[in-house]
């Protein structure tokens, strides 16, 4: 109707369409934009495009992904926070969404600037060491670290990243001193781990998998609540007596604050249905991700828990933003 009949629309109908209640009933009736605060090809971008394509197929409207990378995701996130709360601008985000404000690197409030739509997916993190590091279990690695305070080192994809903070959580929990070697990205850090230039690193299971099979690194533990199906013989930190060292990569769909509840409910229902589709599960599996879904409150609880946990870790480890 918006194409064929708009020129003939009566003043009464025009006024009716402008009414918020009518607009919500007819949602969606035009293009939806999903802001991805990171570059094309990243996990966030792939999830945004996968969900966007499915929503477009279901609703018969265009859904475009708008990549706004920069400042650890802050540029796109702040843009999304200022968008109209009408359901036509959404944001696919990830773990850094809760970390950046705690680090003082953001001008948005993760609990007030947005309303959650759905937790979309999670990924398992792992603790790996170089093949040159003389440790075959997490207990052996920690004993080695205790015997040589500060001599062992670990790589991360940058200061304040989830991998960096998770390793600092391990150091605090186990009471060990291990030197941080920050890189400008995950690729170079992972390359140096495989080359034996750094001793250890926390990274996603699907990223480390080919390096393990090539014999370049050893996987000592996973940071999930249960063992990974990819490496079922590798224990969790909980099994190693370090239950506090639990961390996951997560991705969620958000909308600007004050987006009407009925639109959030409609979006949530569609995303849950999309995540149950076999082809979507396959796409996520190729990225090492597990479909999540559930009510919006699930994502809300996760964000609150992340903020509480990392606020403590950042304060105790005296971590400062770059």
Beta strands, then each sheet from edge to edge (+ up, - down):
strand 1: 32-36
strand 2: 63-67
strand 3: 89-94
strand 4: 114-130
strand 5: 153-156
strand 6: 179-182
strand 7: 200-204
strand 8: 217-222
strand 9: 248-256
strand 10: 289-291
sheet 1: 2+ 1+ 3+ 9- 4+ 7- 5- 6-
sheet 2: 2+ 1+ 3+ 9- 4+ 8-
sheet 3: 2+ 1+ 3+ 9- 4+ 10-
end
